[in-house]
Amino acid sequence: MTGSTDTGLLSVRTLATAGFCAVAALALAGCGGKKHVQSAKLAPSQVTTIGVNSYLWRASLDSISFMPLLQSDSAGGVIITDWYVNPKTPTERVKVSIAILDQDLRADALRVTTVREVAQGGGWVPAPVQAATVQKLEDIILTRARDLRRDSITQ
């Protein structure tokens, strides 16, 4: 009898070979079947060709759409408006700069800067901007960005 000892039992070598073959067969059986393609899950804000968070970018443009744009760079996340004069206060003008610093939708990924000037003596003189004005504009942009994100997820 091949593979047996004098006592009729299988040798350790034969048992080890059989065990190895069984483990190899189980491992190979797990390789067959459907091919599972793992697709990378990206946040909707990152499925764009711009370099910053798309919700913050769109919300920023929407929020200052009444102002003339001087420069906008979606790769760098910078939006700069030209001087805006409110028809109700023609002796005052405002310029806004918005920087989007990250691809995530977070409050610290947005920086808004405003410059204000008032008409005085036939020219424009720098004037202070109330901190609440900048905070209010940031809140408007962030709220709009969250709404855009929520709308894109529920569709």
LINBEL-V813521 format. One record per run of one state. SS is the DSSP state (2 for helix, 1 for strand, 0 for the rest). FROM is the first residue (numbers start at 1). TO is the last residue. If there is no record, write none. Layout:
BEGIN
ss:from:to
SS:FROM:TO
SS:FROM:TO
END
This chain:
BEGIN
ss:from:to
0:1:3
1:4:4
0:5:9
1:10:10
0:11:11
2:12:29
0:30:43
2:44:46
0:47:53
2:54:63
0:64:68
1:69:73
0:74:77
1:78:81
0:82:83
1:84:85
0:86:91
1:92:100
0:101:106
2:107:109
1:110:120
0:121:122
1:123:127
0:128:130
2:131:154
0:155:155
END
